[in-house]
Amino acid sequence: MAGFLGRFRPVVTARPLTHQVFALQVVIVLLLALAAAAALVLQARADTEREARNRALAVARTFAQAPGCGRRWRPTIPARCCNRARRRRARPPTWTSSS
């Protein structure tokens, strides 16, 4: 039994100190690389969303500034249009009976 347990030595004493330092450096470099990759992914996502928002806004502005669109979408006297809509809703529907 003592021979079986004697085969397993602690990890700290199994390797020289230089190997441990090198392993620590590799772990640190890998962590930095993962952090940089995550930052790039998040930055790319934010840039894509910003670009999509800018394009949508440009299309909306172009459509709003199209010739003839202003007269249809922006009434000259808004109160008149609102009153006309209120009158239409206040009138009872006219039903015709064919009997």
C-alpha positions in Angstrom: 0.0 0.0 0.0 2.8 2.4 0.8 4.3 1.8 -2.6 1.1 2.6 -4.4 0.6 5.9 -2.5 4.3 6.7 -2.9 3.9 6.9 -6.7 1.7 10.0 -6.5 3.7 13.0 -5.6 2.3 16.5 -5.0 2.0 18.6 -8.2 4.0 21.4 -6.7 7.1 19.4 -6.2 6.7 17.3 -9.4 7.5 20.2 -11.7 10.2 22.7 -11.6 9.3 26.3 -10.7 10.0 27.4 -14.3 7.3 25.1 -15.7 4.8 26.5 -13.2 5.6 30.1 -14.1 5.3 29.2 -17.8 1.9 27.6 -17.2 0.8 30.6 -15.3 1.8 32.9 -18.1 -0.1 30.7 -20.6 -3.2 30.9 -18.5 -2.9 34.7 -18.2 -2.4 35.1 -22.0 -5.4 32.8 -22.7 -7.6 34.8 -20.3 -6.5 38.1 -22.0 -7.3 36.7 -25.4 -10.7 35.6 -24.3 -11.4 39.0 -22.8 -10.3 40.7 -26.0 -12.5 38.4 -28.2 -15.5 39.1 -26.0 -14.9 42.9 -26.2 -14.7 42.7 -30.0 -18.0 40.7 -30.2 -19.8 43.2 -28.0 -18.3 46.2 -30.0 -19.4 44.6 -33.3 -22.9 44.1 -32.0 -23.2 47.7 -30.8 -21.8 49.0 -34.2 -24.3 46.8 -36.1 -27.2 48.1 -34.0 -26.1 51.7 -34.4 -25.7 51.3 -38.2 -29.2 49.8 -38.5 -30.7 52.6 -36.5 -28.9 55.2 -38.7 -30.1 53.5 -41.9 -33.7 53.3 -40.6 -33.6 57.0 -39.7 -32.2 57.9 -43.1 -34.9 56.0 -44.9 -37.6 57.7 -42.7 -36.2 61.1 -43.3 -36.0 60.5 -47.1 -39.6 59.3 -47.1 -40.7 62.3 -45.0 -39.0 64.7 -47.4 -40.3 63.1 -50.6 -42.3 65.5 -52.8 -46.0 65.4 -52.2 -45.6 63.5 -48.9 -45.8 66.6 -46.8 -49.3 67.6 -48.0 -50.7 64.2 -47.3 -49.1 63.6 -43.9 -49.0 67.1 -42.5 -52.4 68.9 -42.8 -52.2 72.7 -43.1 -54.7 73.2 -40.3 -54.6 70.3 -37.9 -57.6 71.5 -35.9 -59.8 71.4 -39.0 -58.9 67.8 -39.7 -59.5 66.8 -36.1 -62.9 68.4 -36.1 -63.8 66.7 -39.3 -62.9 63.4 -37.8 -64.9 64.1 -34.7 -68.0 65.0 -36.8 -67.7 61.8 -38.8 -67.6 59.7 -35.5 -70.5 61.7 -34.0 -72.9 61.1 -36.9 -74.9 57.9 -36.7 -74.5 55.6 -39.7 -77.1 55.8 -42.4 -78.8 52.5 -43.0 -80.9 51.9 -46.0 -83.5 49.2 -46.0 -84.5 47.5 -49.2 -87.8 46.0 -47.9 
